[in-house]
């Protein structure tokens, strides 16, 4: 087994890098962060976090200038078994962005009852009590922070 100091350093690094959906929703509502969907286009079209930007893996070769450098980018994939967001996070970190990865991805966002966009609508589904960390109506009611699209697909600005 690794020395305790190495294990503590590993856990500290995870806590600094990973963010749960409740904290991600709060950061988005405060305007401190932009949530970034790293899934493919069909997945984005199926449904995505309200207010998220779409940055699929095939767009990483030339990072769009519209990615904000003044806020934390919170990346997500489908769920806990998907590591696509981890690959995107590594590329963004290497490019100098402040990045965190949302634990549980889109699945846990939906299961917590946070706003999603599906087929042009923005329903809020009932939260799943098995995964909902807390019942904070202020977090659920908060509107996503606006983010200029400039070529990125963004839930708030269709067609940009």
Secondary structure, 3 states (H helix, E strand, C coil): CCCHHHHHHHHHHHHHHEECHHHHHHHHHHCCEEEEECCCHHHHHHCEECCCEECCHHHCCCCCCCCCCCCEEEEECCCCCCCHHHHHHHHHHHCCCCEEEECCHHHHHHHCCCCEEECCECCCCCCCCCCCCCCCHHHHHCCCCCCCCCCCEECCECCC
